[in-house]
Amino acid sequence: MKLAAGIILLIFCQTLNEANAAAAFRSAESHYINDVEVTENSIEDDVKTESPAKASRRRIFESPFNTTDIVTPKPKLKCHCDTCPETNFICETETLCFTSVEIKNGREIVQYRCVPETSVLKDRLPIQCLMSKQKEKEYNVRCCGTDFCNNDVLTTTLKERNFKSNDMINWDIVCYLVVVTSLLCCLAFVTYLVFWRRKKCTGIKTLAIDDSECDKILHGHMIQNMIEVTTSGSGSSGLPLLVQRSIARQIQLVEIIGKGRFGEVYRGKWRGENVAVKIFSSREECSWFREAEIYQTVMLRHENILGFIAADNKDNGTWTQLWLVTDYHENGSLFDFLTVSTVDTKTMLTMALSIATGLAHLHMDIVGTNGKPAIAHRDLKTKNILVKSNLSCAIGDLGLAVRHDVKNDTVDIPSTHRVGTKRYMAPEVLEDTINSNQFDSFKRADVYAFGLILWEIARRCNINGTYDEYQLPYFDVVQPDPTIEEMRKVVCVDNQRPNVPHRWHSNGVLHNIAKVMRECWYQNPAARLTALRIKKTLANIGSDD
């Protein structure tokens, strides 16, 4: 394709040069005598009224085969001369003045001077006034017989006409070549894309087929079965990396189902099974790596923690995509579910207890050779909790989570500890007084956020046809996207908390739920319940109902 484009450009340049030369000399075919333009059509009209002197000069410009004796005007003619600086660029002659135009390397070279008297022959035009028809594209000359008739007016007129002619020719040729070149480039690009995609698809299929080790694990297994086989009894953190990559590269994206802080979430298909694919952009590599690392923590897998399947980086031809593959839950997030659906007291307790159970598992450290470190979520909210088919819940989005190193009593957190969603931030986080060196501080901030989630679920509890519409916490006192300062004033200065409706006190379950949520959002972090205590309390409420 590059060779074809080069050939087109060469033809284009050659055509332009030839067109420029031809246009220049077609414009020069008019004659200037006594500073007045005389064309071939007007000469015959002027012959009847011309003087004898004009008649003799006219015969000089006629065909060399019909010329008469050359008449030498007296006094001598004065002509412009481009090679006579000593006489102020003026020459005198008894013959004629001439102007010549020559094209060299695409440039126009103009000369003007006197016709030498030695070149004048009887019954013939001077040799300077003759021009071969074969060379009219490269050279042209015109002679005249009045004072200073070969002046700049003639040259300027020739140039202007040449430029006008060139403009018309250039636009036609340029438009034609641009269209042809564009079509060729588009064809080349489409061909390249088709070839590249086929090659890439072939490469992926070959990888999956040739990898005998992966094929043994993948053949005939569903994802959940593979995870159970590879994790049971060993405390493993998940599937082997090679298996993860094989799964990720066989997934077909079906539709987009959401957008998050660091990317988009798609529903995908792997061997007929639905999976959720969270795609990070390459600039969010640290977030992708962090979340994948947390998900693969030893012994993290739990029924109330979003199931991790695979992590892989994929090149889509334009940029690198970072994939995080997890279980897919058709009901979507708890935020989506509560927005369109109400719950009864049993479902409310099921959801609340499952979230508390998952949070307790995160906060708990398991001591041993393959033990699990304690983990704090730091961004707990209804949009980061998934609703399973049995209406229990699973906590997801662990990208901002931190882990506690029991041996060194340290917390692996980034340089800034003010993260998460402002609406769900605990008072100590809003005031920037949280002790980031104390891991329990992060667990207590999670409990505060859980209390707000409990309030959101309870509002949608349908008791005898009575329920509240879904709203976010503090919807009535802050704007939809509040700032840190707004939340600090409401939560810390005014010490406000979400309103508890009076109707809740008339129902035993809602009354107990309201008591638990109040104990979760105390201003003093140390006074709040632990996740394990919340789990046990909710379990007791469910058994008493």
C-alpha positions as CSV (number, residue, x, y, z in Angstrom):
1,M,0.0,0.0,0.0
2,K,2.9,2.4,0.8
3,L,4.4,1.7,-2.7
4,A,1.0,2.5,-4.4
5,A,0.7,5.7,-2.5
6,G,4.3,6.7,-3.5
7,I,3.6,6.0,-7.2
8,I,0.4,8.1,-7.0
9,L,2.3,11.0,-5.5
10,L,5.0,10.9,-8.2
11,I,2.3,10.9,-11.0
12,F,0.6,13.8,-9.2
13,C,3.8,15.9,-9.1
14,Q,4.7,15.2,-12.7
15,T,1.1,16.1,-13.8
16,L,1.2,19.4,-11.9
17,N,4.6,20.4,-13.5
18,E,3.3,19.7,-17.0
19,A,0.0,21.5,-16.4
20,N,1.8,24.5,-15.0
21,A,4.1,24.8,-18.0
22,A,1.3,24.4,-20.6
23,A,-0.9,26.9,-18.9
24,A,1.9,29.5,-18.7
25,F,2.6,29.4,-22.4
26,R,-1.0,29.3,-23.5
27,S,-1.5,32.5,-21.6
28,A,1.5,34.0,-23.3
29,E,0.1,33.7,-26.8
30,S,-1.4,37.2,-26.8
31,H,0.8,40.0,-28.2
32,Y,1.6,43.3,-26.7
33,I,2.3,46.1,-29.3
34,N,2.5,49.8,-28.2
35,D,1.5,48.7,-24.6
36,V,-1.9,47.4,-25.9
37,E,-2.8,43.7,-26.0
38,V,-3.5,42.5,-29.5
39,T,-4.9,39.0,-29.9
40,E,-5.1,36.9,-33.1
41,N,-8.8,37.7,-33.4
42,S,-8.3,41.4,-33.2
43,I,-5.4,41.7,-35.6
44,E,-7.6,41.4,-38.7
45,D,-9.9,44.2,-37.5
46,D,-7.0,46.5,-36.9
47,V,-5.3,45.9,-40.3
48,K,-7.8,48.2,-42.2
49,T,-7.0,51.2,-40.0
50,E,-3.4,50.7,-39.2
51,S,-0.6,53.1,-40.3
52,P,2.2,52.1,-42.7
53,A,4.7,51.9,-39.7
54,K,2.3,49.6,-37.8
55,A,1.8,47.5,-40.9
56,S,5.5,47.0,-41.3
57,R,5.9,46.0,-37.6
58,R,2.9,43.7,-37.8
59,R,4.5,41.7,-40.5
60,I,7.3,40.9,-38.2
61,F,4.9,38.8,-36.0
62,E,3.3,36.9,-38.8
63,S,4.4,33.4,-39.7
64,P,8.1,33.2,-40.7
65,F,7.0,31.7,-44.0
66,N,5.1,34.9,-44.9
67,T,7.4,37.7,-43.6
68,T,8.5,40.7,-45.6
69,D,11.5,43.0,-45.2
70,I,12.2,43.9,-41.6
71,V,11.6,47.5,-41.0
72,T,14.1,49.1,-38.6
73,P,12.4,51.9,-36.6
74,K,14.1,55.2,-36.2
75,P,15.0,56.5,-33.8
76,K,16.3,53.4,-32.0
77,L,14.0,51.4,-29.8
78,K,14.4,51.5,-26.1
79,C,13.9,48.2,-24.3
80,H,14.1,46.9,-20.8
81,C,17.2,44.9,-20.2
82,D,17.8,42.5,-17.3
83,T,21.5,42.3,-18.0
84,C,22.4,46.0,-18.4
85,P,23.0,47.5,-14.9
86,E,25.5,50.0,-16.3
87,T,22.8,51.7,-18.4
88,N,20.1,51.6,-15.7
89,F,18.7,48.3,-17.1
90,I,17.8,49.9,-20.5
91,C,19.2,49.0,-23.9
92,E,18.7,50.5,-27.4
93,T,18.4,48.7,-30.7
94,E,17.3,49.2,-34.3
95,T,15.5,45.8,-34.3
96,L,13.1,44.6,-31.7
97,C,12.6,44.1,-27.9
98,F,11.9,40.6,-26.6
99,T,10.7,38.8,-23.5
100,S,11.3,35.1,-23.0
101,V,9.8,32.7,-20.4
102,E,11.6,29.4,-19.6
103,I,10.5,26.6,-17.2
104,K,13.4,24.9,-15.4
105,N,12.7,22.4,-12.6
106,G,9.2,23.7,-12.2
107,R,10.4,27.3,-11.8
108,E,9.5,30.1,-14.2
109,I,12.6,32.1,-15.4
110,V,11.9,35.4,-17.3
111,Q,14.4,37.4,-19.5
112,Y,13.8,40.7,-21.2
113,R,16.3,42.6,-23.4
114,C,17.1,43.9,-27.0
115,V,17.3,41.7,-30.0
116,P,20.9,41.9,-31.3
117,E,21.2,43.6,-34.6
118,T,23.6,40.9,-35.9
119,S,20.8,38.3,-35.6
120,V,18.5,40.2,-38.1
121,L,18.3,38.5,-41.5
122,K,16.4,39.7,-44.5
123,D,12.9,38.3,-44.8
124,R,13.3,36.5,-41.5
125,L,12.4,37.1,-37.9
126,P,15.4,37.3,-35.5
127,I,16.4,33.9,-34.1
128,Q,15.5,35.2,-30.6
129,C,11.9,35.6,-31.8
130,L,11.6,32.0,-33.1
131,M,10.3,29.1,-31.0
132,S,10.1,25.4,-31.7
133,K,6.6,24.0,-31.3
134,Q,8.2,20.9,-29.8
135,K,9.6,22.9,-26.9
136,E,6.7,25.2,-26.2
137,K,6.2,23.4,-22.8
138,E,9.7,24.4,-21.7
139,Y,10.3,27.7,-23.5
140,N,8.4,30.6,-25.0
141,V,9.3,34.0,-26.4
142,R,7.6,37.1,-27.7
143,C,9.0,40.1,-29.6
144,C,7.6,43.6,-29.9
145,G,8.5,46.9,-31.7
146,T,7.7,49.8,-29.4
147,D,9.6,51.5,-26.6
148,F,9.7,49.5,-23.4
149,C,7.1,47.1,-24.7
150,N,8.9,44.2,-22.9
151,N,8.1,45.8,-19.5
152,D,6.9,44.2,-16.3
153,V,3.3,44.5,-17.2
154,L,3.8,41.7,-19.8
155,T,5.6,39.5,-17.3
156,T,3.1,40.1,-14.5
157,T,0.2,39.4,-16.8
158,L,1.7,36.2,-17.9
159,K,2.3,35.1,-14.3
160,E,-1.2,36.0,-13.2
161,R,-2.8,34.1,-16.0
162,N,-0.5,31.2,-15.4
163,F,-1.5,31.1,-11.7
164,K,-5.2,31.2,-12.5
165,S,-4.8,28.4,-14.9
166,N,-2.8,26.4,-12.4
167,D,-5.4,26.9,-9.6
168,M,-8.1,25.4,-11.7
169,I,-5.9,22.4,-12.8
170,N,-4.5,21.9,-9.3
171,W,-7.9,21.7,-7.6
172,D,-9.2,19.1,-10.0
173,I,-6.1,17.0,-9.8
174,V,-5.8,17.4,-6.0
175,C,-9.5,16.4,-5.4
176,Y,-9.2,13.4,-7.6
177,L,-5.9,12.2,-6.0
178,V,-7.2,12.8,-2.5
179,V,-10.3,10.7,-3.1
180,V,-8.3,7.8,-4.7
181,T,-5.6,7.9,-1.9
182,S,-8.2,8.0,0.8
183,L,-10.0,5.0,-0.6
184,L,-6.7,3.1,-0.9
185,C,-5.8,3.9,2.7
186,C,-9.2,2.9,4.0
187,L,-8.9,-0.4,2.1
188,A,-5.5,-1.0,3.5
189,F,-6.6,-0.3,7.1
190,V,-9.6,-2.5,6.9
191,T,-7.5,-5.3,5.4
192,Y,-5.0,-4.9,8.2
193,L,-7.7,-5.0,10.9
194,V,-9.3,-8.2,9.5
195,F,-5.9,-9.9,9.2
196,W,-4.8,-8.9,12.7
197,R,-8.1,-10.0,14.3
198,R,-8.0,-13.4,12.6
199,K,-4.4,-13.8,13.7
200,K,-5.2,-12.9,17.3
201,C,-8.2,-15.2,17.5
202,T,-6.1,-18.0,16.0
203,G,-3.4,-17.4,18.5
204,I,-5.9,-17.5,21.5
205,K,-7.4,-20.7,20.3
206,T,-4.0,-22.3,19.8
207,L,-3.0,-21.3,23.3
208,A,-6.1,-23.0,24.8
209,I,-5.7,-26.1,22.7
210,D,-2.0,-26.5,23.2
211,D,-2.0,-26.0,26.9
212,S,-2.5,-29.6,28.0
213,E,-2.2,-28.9,31.7
214,C,-5.0,-26.3,31.6
215,D,-7.1,-28.5,29.4
216,K,-7.1,-31.3,32.0
217,I,-8.5,-28.9,34.6
218,L,-10.9,-27.0,32.4
219,H,-12.3,-30.0,30.4
220,G,-15.9,-30.8,31.5
221,H,-15.8,-28.6,34.6
222,M,-17.9,-25.7,35.6
223,I,-16.2,-22.8,37.3
224,Q,-17.6,-23.5,40.8
225,N,-16.6,-27.1,40.6
226,M,-13.0,-26.1,39.6
227,I,-12.8,-23.7,42.5
228,E,-14.0,-26.3,45.0
229,V,-11.5,-28.8,43.7
230,T,-8.5,-26.5,43.8
231,T,-9.4,-24.9,47.2
232,S,-10.9,-27.6,49.4
233,G,-8.7,-28.7,52.3
234,S,-5.7,-26.6,51.3
235,G,-6.6,-23.1,52.2
236,S,-5.7,-22.1,48.6
237,S,-6.4,-18.5,47.5
238,G,-8.1,-19.6,44.2
239,L,-7.4,-21.1,40.8
240,P,-3.9,-21.4,39.5
241,L,-2.8,-18.4,37.5
242,L,-2.5,-20.4,34.2
243,V,-6.1,-21.5,34.6
244,Q,-7.2,-18.0,35.4
245,R,-5.6,-16.7,32.2
246,S,-7.2,-19.5,30.1
247,I,-10.6,-18.7,31.5
248,A,-10.3,-15.0,31.0
249,R,-9.2,-15.4,27.4
250,Q,-12.2,-17.6,26.5
251,I,-14.8,-15.2,27.9
252,Q,-17.1,-13.4,25.5
253,L,-18.5,-10.0,26.7
254,V,-22.3,-9.8,26.3
255,E,-23.5,-6.5,27.8
256,I,-22.4,-3.7,30.1
257,I,-24.2,-3.8,33.4
258,G,-22.6,-1.0,35.4
259,K,-19.8,1.5,35.9
260,G,-17.6,1.9,39.0
261,R,-14.9,4.0,40.4
262,F,-12.1,2.5,38.2
263,G,-13.9,1.0,35.2
264,E,-16.9,-0.7,33.7
265,V,-18.6,-4.0,34.6
266,Y,-19.8,-6.4,31.9
267,R,-21.8,-9.6,31.9
268,G,-19.8,-12.2,30.1
269,K,-20.1,-15.8,29.0
270,W,-17.7,-18.7,29.6
271,R,-18.8,-22.0,28.2
272,G,-22.4,-21.0,28.6
273,E,-21.9,-19.8,32.2
274,N,-22.5,-16.2,33.2
275,V,-19.7,-14.3,34.8
276,A,-19.1,-10.7,35.8
277,V,-16.1,-8.9,34.2
278,K,-14.8,-5.7,35.7
279,I,-12.6,-3.9,33.2
280,F,-10.0,-1.4,34.5
281,S,-8.2,1.0,32.2
282,S,-4.4,0.7,32.0
283,R,-3.9,3.8,34.1
284,E,-5.7,2.1,37.0
285,E,-3.3,-0.8,37.1
286,C,-2.5,-0.2,40.8
287,S,-6.2,-0.5,41.7
288,W,-6.6,-3.6,39.6
289,F,-3.6,-5.2,41.1
290,R,-4.6,-4.3,44.6
291,E,-8.1,-5.8,44.2
292,A,-6.9,-9.0,42.6
293,E,-4.3,-9.3,45.4
294,I,-6.9,-8.9,48.1
295,Y,-9.3,-11.3,46.5
296,Q,-6.6,-14.0,46.3
297,T,-5.8,-13.7,50.0
298,V,-5.5,-17.1,51.5
299,M,-8.8,-18.5,53.0
300,L,-10.8,-15.4,52.0
301,R,-13.4,-17.4,50.0
302,H,-16.8,-17.2,51.7
303,E,-20.4,-17.5,50.6
304,N,-21.0,-13.9,51.6
305,I,-17.9,-12.5,49.9
306,L,-18.2,-12.0,46.1
307,G,-16.6,-15.1,44.5
308,F,-13.3,-14.3,42.6
309,I,-12.6,-16.3,39.4
310,A,-9.7,-14.8,37.5
311,A,-7.5,-11.8,36.8
312,D,-5.8,-11.1,33.5
313,N,-4.5,-8.3,31.3
314,K,-5.7,-8.3,27.7
315,D,-4.6,-6.3,24.7
316,N,-7.6,-5.2,22.6
317,G,-5.3,-3.7,19.8
318,T,-5.7,-0.1,21.0
319,W,-4.8,-0.2,24.7
320,T,-4.3,-2.8,27.5
321,Q,-7.4,-3.8,29.4
322,L,-7.1,-5.2,33.0
323,W,-9.8,-7.8,33.7
324,L,-11.2,-9.0,37.0
325,V,-13.6,-11.9,36.6
326,T,-16.1,-12.7,39.5
327,D,-19.3,-14.5,40.0
328,Y,-22.3,-13.0,38.3
329,H,-25.5,-12.2,40.3
330,E,-28.6,-11.5,38.2
331,N,-30.2,-9.3,40.9
332,G,-27.4,-6.8,40.7
333,S,-26.3,-4.7,43.6
334,L,-28.3,-4.1,46.8
335,F,-28.8,-0.5,45.7
336,D,-30.4,-1.6,42.4
337,F,-32.5,-4.2,44.2
338,L,-33.9,-1.9,46.9
339,T,-34.6,0.8,44.3
340,V,-37.2,-1.3,42.5
341,S,-38.3,-3.9,45.2
342,T,-39.6,-4.0,48.7
343,V,-38.8,-6.7,51.2
344,D,-40.6,-8.5,54.0
345,T,-39.2,-8.9,57.5
346,K,-37.7,-12.4,56.7
347,T,-35.9,-11.1,53.6
348,M,-34.7,-8.0,55.5
349,L,-33.2,-10.2,58.2
350,T,-31.7,-12.6,55.6
351,M,-30.0,-9.7,53.8
352,A,-28.8,-8.0,57.0
353,L,-27.4,-11.2,58.5
354,S,-25.6,-12.2,55.4
355,I,-23.9,-8.8,55.1
356,A,-22.9,-8.9,58.8
357,T,-21.6,-12.5,58.3
358,G,-19.5,-11.5,55.4
359,L,-18.1,-8.4,57.2
360,A,-17.3,-10.5,60.3
361,H,-15.4,-13.0,58.0
362,L,-13.4,-10.1,56.6
363,H,-12.6,-8.6,60.0
364,M,-11.5,-11.9,61.5
365,D,-7.9,-13.1,61.3
366,I,-7.3,-16.8,61.2
367,V,-4.0,-17.8,62.8
368,G,-2.0,-20.6,61.3
369,T,0.5,-21.6,58.6
370,N,-2.1,-20.8,55.9
371,G,-3.9,-18.3,58.0
372,K,-6.0,-15.3,56.8
373,P,-5.2,-11.8,57.9
374,A,-7.9,-9.5,59.1
375,I,-9.3,-7.2,56.3
376,A,-11.1,-3.9,56.5
377,H,-13.3,-3.0,53.5
378,R,-13.1,0.9,53.7
379,D,-15.8,1.4,51.1
380,L,-18.9,-0.5,52.3
381,K,-22.1,0.7,50.7
382,T,-25.2,-0.8,49.0
383,K,-23.6,-0.4,45.5
384,N,-20.7,-2.6,46.6
385,I,-23.0,-5.4,47.8
386,L,-24.5,-8.0,45.4
387,V,-27.8,-9.7,45.9
388,K,-27.7,-13.5,45.2
389,S,-30.5,-15.6,43.8
390,N,-31.6,-16.7,47.3
391,L,-31.7,-13.0,48.3
392,S,-28.8,-13.3,50.6
393,C,-25.9,-10.9,50.0
394,A,-22.2,-11.0,49.1
395,I,-19.7,-8.2,49.7
396,G,-17.7,-7.1,46.7
397,D,-15.4,-4.4,45.4
398,L,-12.3,-4.9,47.7
399,G,-10.1,-2.5,45.8
400,L,-9.7,-0.1,48.8
401,A,-9.4,-2.8,51.4
402,V,-6.5,-3.0,53.9
403,R,-5.0,-6.0,55.6
404,H,-3.6,-6.4,59.1
405,D,-0.2,-8.0,59.5
406,V,-0.4,-9.7,62.9
407,K,3.3,-10.4,63.3
408,N,4.4,-6.8,62.8
409,D,1.1,-5.2,63.9
410,T,1.0,-3.0,60.8
411,V,-1.6,-2.1,58.2
412,D,-0.7,-2.2,54.5
413,I,-2.5,1.0,53.4
414,P,-1.7,3.6,50.7
415,S,-0.3,7.0,51.7
416,T,-3.7,8.6,52.0
417,H,-6.3,7.0,54.4
418,R,-9.3,9.3,53.4
419,V,-11.0,7.1,50.8
420,G,-14.4,5.6,50.1
421,T,-17.7,7.3,49.5
422,K,-18.2,10.5,51.4
423,R,-21.8,9.8,52.3
424,Y,-20.8,6.6,54.2
425,M,-17.7,8.0,55.9
426,A,-17.5,7.7,59.7
427,P,-17.2,10.8,61.8
428,E,-13.5,10.1,62.6
429,V,-12.7,9.8,58.9
430,L,-14.5,13.0,58.0
431,E,-12.6,14.9,60.8
432,D,-9.3,13.2,59.8
433,T,-8.8,12.0,63.3
434,I,-8.7,8.2,62.6
435,N,-5.7,6.4,63.9
436,S,-4.3,4.8,60.7
437,N,-1.8,2.8,62.7
438,Q,-4.5,1.0,64.6
439,F,-6.3,-1.6,62.5
440,D,-9.4,-1.6,64.8
441,S,-10.0,2.0,63.6
442,F,-10.8,0.8,60.1
443,K,-13.0,-2.0,61.3
444,R,-15.1,0.5,63.4
445,A,-15.4,2.7,60.3
446,D,-16.8,-0.3,58.4
447,V,-19.4,-0.9,61.2
448,Y,-20.6,2.8,60.9
449,A,-21.2,2.3,57.2
450,F,-23.0,-1.0,57.9
451,G,-25.4,0.8,60.2
452,L,-26.4,3.1,57.3
453,I,-26.9,0.1,55.0
454,L,-29.2,-1.4,57.6
455,W,-31.3,1.8,57.7
456,E,-31.6,1.6,53.8
457,I,-32.9,-2.0,54.0
458,A,-35.3,-1.3,56.8
459,R,-36.9,1.6,54.9
460,R,-38.0,-0.8,52.2
461,C,-39.5,-3.4,54.6
462,N,-43.2,-3.8,53.8
463,I,-45.3,-4.1,56.9
464,N,-49.0,-4.5,56.1
465,G,-48.6,-2.5,52.8
466,T,-46.7,0.3,54.5
467,Y,-43.1,1.1,53.5
468,D,-40.9,4.0,52.6
469,E,-39.5,4.8,49.2
470,Y,-35.8,4.0,48.7
471,Q,-33.4,6.9,49.7
472,L,-29.7,7.2,50.4
473,P,-28.6,8.1,53.9
474,Y,-28.8,11.8,54.7
475,F,-30.8,12.4,51.5
476,D,-32.8,15.1,53.2
477,V,-29.9,17.2,54.5
478,V,-27.2,17.0,51.8
479,Q,-27.1,17.2,48.0
480,P,-26.8,14.1,45.8
481,D,-23.0,14.4,45.6
482,P,-22.0,16.0,48.9
483,T,-18.6,17.3,49.8
484,I,-16.4,16.4,52.7
485,E,-17.2,19.7,54.4
486,E,-21.0,19.2,54.0
487,M,-20.9,15.7,55.5
488,R,-18.6,16.9,58.3
489,K,-21.1,19.6,59.3
490,V,-24.1,17.2,59.3
491,V,-22.4,14.2,60.9
492,C,-19.8,15.7,63.2
493,V,-20.9,19.2,64.1
494,D,-24.7,18.8,64.1
495,N,-24.4,15.1,65.2
496,Q,-27.3,14.1,62.9
497,R,-28.1,10.6,61.9
498,P,-30.7,9.2,59.4
499,N,-34.3,9.6,60.7
500,V,-36.0,6.5,62.2
501,P,-39.8,6.5,61.3
502,H,-42.2,6.1,64.2
503,R,-43.9,3.1,62.6
504,W,-40.8,1.0,63.2
505,H,-41.5,1.0,66.9
506,S,-44.8,-0.8,66.4
507,N,-43.1,-3.8,64.9
508,G,-40.8,-5.9,67.0
509,V,-38.3,-6.8,64.2
510,L,-38.0,-3.3,62.9
511,H,-37.7,-2.0,66.5
512,N,-34.7,-4.4,67.2
513,I,-33.2,-3.5,63.8
514,A,-33.4,0.2,64.7
515,K,-31.6,-0.5,68.0
516,V,-28.8,-2.3,66.2
517,M,-28.2,0.5,63.7
518,R,-28.1,3.1,66.4
519,E,-25.4,1.1,68.1
520,C,-23.4,1.0,64.8
521,W,-23.3,4.8,64.2
522,Y,-22.2,6.1,67.6
523,Q,-20.0,9.2,67.4
524,N,-17.4,7.4,69.6
525,P,-15.9,4.6,67.5
526,A,-15.0,2.5,70.6
527,A,-18.7,2.4,71.6
528,R,-19.8,0.8,68.3
529,L,-20.7,-2.9,68.0
530,T,-18.2,-5.3,66.4
531,A,-19.2,-7.2,63.2
532,L,-19.2,-10.5,65.1
533,R,-21.6,-9.0,67.8
534,I,-23.9,-7.7,65.1
535,K,-24.0,-11.1,63.4
536,K,-25.0,-12.8,66.6
537,T,-27.6,-10.2,67.5
538,L,-29.3,-10.4,64.1
539,A,-29.2,-14.2,64.2
540,N,-31.1,-14.0,67.6
541,I,-33.6,-11.5,66.2
542,G,-34.3,-13.9,63.3
543,S,-34.8,-16.9,65.6
544,D,-37.2,-14.9,67.9
545,D,-39.3,-13.7,64.9
